[in-house]
Amino acid sequence: MLALIAGRGRLPAAVAAAQESPPLVCALDGIVPGGLAPDITFRLETLGSFLLELGERGVTDICLCGAIDRPRIDPARLDAETAPLVPLLQQALGQGDDGALRVVMGLLEKTGFTIRAAHELAPDLLLPAGVPTKRQPQQTHRDDVAVALRVLHEQGRADLGQACVIRRGRVLAREEQSGTDAMLARLAGPRGIGTSGFDPLAWRFDPAGGMTGQAAAWLSDTLEDAADAPGAGAILFKAPKPGQDRRADLPAIGADTACHAAEVGLDGIVIEAGGVIVLDRPEVVAILDAMGMFLWVR
């Protein structure tokens, strides 16, 4: 039986939808997975009891998917089954994201569970190499990818973010633990991103080929501001960290990413083939096409 330890965002629901049998959905207290109702809610202080319950329910495989903030341990709430795990948990919480995940996955495997990657369970979330958009990348963008690869290598050695924004060889922004949206918001400055209230998943075309009113209004405003946007001419590059265990925390993009990239004026998005999950694929391509941007899976 499969259990999802689900974080925020739409990835857990996408993984669940790809399964023949409904998985057991588990979430840390205070985490609400998008589009899913947790079957089990647990705290870090009761992790030992939680793992025992998974075993009693017949769980054999576990998938870690979705965004989770680092919880704090409240010693007063520790139960007897979790107390022996505290040194290991403290070790995990004291490391970077990749290091922490390695410790957690090691604990789960030591307990007898098999770790399954989200893209292994839902392979359609990975795109084949190529350019699914109408616009194609140019040589300047290819040159910027070479710079981005070096930047991500540096960030990976420090166990930092999985994305950066590059323009003509210059680094405009680096992803930190706060994520890609926060990076693009910093790049946007006072103008911000996502301020229109437009829901990217509302992006739909009617039978006549036109856009819904909400999408058309967002597109018009964004195109009008594109020329003097802070990221004009730049690319967003996203890939796993070098040496990252790809069974958890694989980078992802979705319709929100496409909208925010458009709002800061980027030329396109470049992702590693087989290394970045793409949610909301039809909406992502439609948004980028409408904005004259590209998606390059390389």
N, C-alpha and C positions, 0 to 999 in steps of 0.2 A: 504494500500500500504506500502511496505517495503522500507526503505532507509538505505543504508550502509554509515556510516561515516568511510571512509576507510583510513587506514594508509599504510605504506610501507609493502613490503613482499607479499607472495602469498596467505595468508589467505583470504583477501577480494575476490579474484577471485574464490577461492574454495567455499566460501559461496555463491557467486552469481551463480555459476554453479549448485549448488544444488537446486535452486529455480525453480518452474514451470513458474513463470513470472519474467522477468528481474527486479531487484530492481533499485531504483534511487541511483546512485553512487555519493557520495559527498566526497570532500577532502579539507583539509586545504590548503591554498595557499602555494605552494612549496613542497607539498607531492605528490608523484607519485605512486599510487598503482600498484603493479606488474600485468600486463596482463589486466588492466581495464582502460577505458577512463572515467574520471569523467564527470557526467552530470552537476554538480554544484561545483564550487570552491568558498570557502568563507574564510574570515579572522576572527580571534577571535574578532576583533573590530567591526565586523558586524554580530555577532552571533544572536542578536535579530532579525535583518532583515532576516537572514537565516532561523530561526525557523518559522517566519511568512510565508516565501515562501514555506517551507515544508508543512505547514498546508494548504496553498492555492492549493498545488499540490495533496492534498488528502493523504498525508503520515500519517499513524497511528502508525506504528512500526518502531523502529530504532535499528540497530545493530552497536555497536562500535567494529571494528575489524582491526587488523594491528597495526604496530608500529608508534607512533606519538611522536615527540620531543615536549617538553614544549615550547609553543610559548610565546613571550613577547607581552605585550599590549602597543601599541603606542597611547597615549591619543589623538594625533592630528588626528587620523583616526577613532575615535569612531563615530558611527552614533547615532541618537536620540533613536532608538529602543534598542540599546545595552547599553547606558549610565547607565540606572537603574540597569543593571546586573553587573557593575564593582565591587562592594564590594564582590559579590559572586564569581566572577572570580578570584579576588585577593586572596580570601580565598582558592580556589582550588589550585592556583599556589603556594601557600605557604605551601602546605602539601606534604606528600610523594605520591607515585603513587596511592596506594589504596585509600588514603584519598581524593585525587584529583578526582579520578573517581567516588567516592561516591557523591561528591558535584555535579559533572557534570550530573550524572544520575538522581540525585534528581531534578535538574533544568529541565531536559528533561521531567521527569514524571510530575512535577508541571505544565509544559506547556501543558500536555495532551497526551504525547506520551507514548507508551509501549516499554520498553527496552527488546530486544530479544538477547539471547546469541548466539554466533557463533555456538557452538556445538548443540544448540537446533534447529537451522535452517539447520545444516549439520551434523546430528548425526553420519555419517560414519567417521567423523574425529576423533572420539574417538575409541580406541581399547579395546576389552574385556580383562579381566585379563588373563595372561598367558605369554608364551615365544614363539613368532612366529619365532625366529631364530633357527638355528641348535644347536648352543652352548647354554648350560644351565648355570645359575649362580651357584656358589659353596658356601659353608658355609661361607668362608671369605667375599664374597660379601654380603651375608645376614647379617653378623655382621656389615659390613660397612653401610648398609641401616639403621640400628638402630642408628648409629652415625649421619648419614645424616638427619634423622628425627629430632634429637635434634638441629642440626645446622640450619635447615630451620625454626624451631620454634623460635629460637633466632633471625634469620634474619627477620621473619615475624613480631615479636614484634616491630622491628625497622623500619618496612615498607621498607625493602630492597629487595634483589633479591630472585628468586624462584628456584635457582639451586646451587649446590656445587659439588666439586670433592673430593672424600674420598678414601684413600688407607690404609688398615690395621689399621683403627681407627684414622688415622691422616687426618686433613683437608688440602688438597693441594691448594684449590682455592674456593673462594666464589663469587657468582654472585653479581654484583653491578648494578646500573641503566643503565650502558652501555650495559648489556645483556650477553647472554651465549657465543657468539662468542668472545667477548672481554675478558671474563674470561678465555676461552681456549687459546686465544692468549697470555695472560699474563703468563699462565702456560707453554706455548711453549717456551717463552723467545726469544732469538735472531733467533732461527730457524724458528719461525713464523708458521702460518697456512694459507692455501689457496694460497700458493706462487706458486704452479704449474700451476695455471690458469685453472685447471680441473673443468668443469661444472658438478656437480653431477647429474643434470637432463639429461646429455648425457649418463648416465649409462644404457646401453641396452644390451641384449643378442641377438646374431644373431640366425637364425634357427638351426644352428649346435651346439648351446650351448656355443659358445665362446663369449668373450667380444669385444666391439669395441676397436680400437687401443688406443684411448685416455684413456679409462677406464683401459685398461691393463697396460699402461705405469704408470698411477697414482698408481695402485695397487702394481706394482713391486717396485716402489720407496718407497712407504709407508711401505710395508712389510720389506724391507731392513733396514729401519730406526727404526722399531718398538721396537727392543730389548733394545735400549738405549734411547728411548723416555721418556720425563719427567713424563708422566702419566702412565707408564707401571705398570700394576697390579691394577689400580684404576678404580672407577666407577664414571660416571656422574649421579647424582640424581636430578630429576626435579619434582616439585609438586607445587600446589597452596600454597599461604601463608595461615597460619591458620586464619580462620575467613574472608578470602577474599570473596568479592562479585563476584561470578563466572559468572556473566553476561557480564563481560568485563575483558580483560587482562588475560585470561586463558593462562598458559604457553604452549609453542608449541615446537616441534622438527620437523626437516625435513631432507632432503638429505644433506644439508649443515652441519647440526649438526652431522650427522653420519660420514661424511668425516673428519670434524675437530676433532671429538673424536678419530677417527682412527689415525690421524696425530700426536696426542700427546700420542698415545700408550695405550689408555684406554682399559680395558677388556670388558666393556660393558656400556649400558645405562639403567637406571632404572627410570620408570615414574609411577606416581600414576594412577591407573585405574579410568577412568571417570573424571580425573582432568587435563590431558595434551592432547592437540591436536597433532595429527600426520599427517603432510603433506607429500606428496610423499611416501606413505606407501610402494609400491613395491620397489622403489629405496632404501629406508632406510633399509629394510630387506636384499636386495641383497648386498648392500655395507657391512653391518655388517657380513653377512654370508661369503663373500669373504675374509674379514679381520679376520675371526675366533673370532668375538665378539658376544655379546648377547644383545638382547633387552628384558627386563623384565618389563611387565606391572603388577603391584601388587596393 
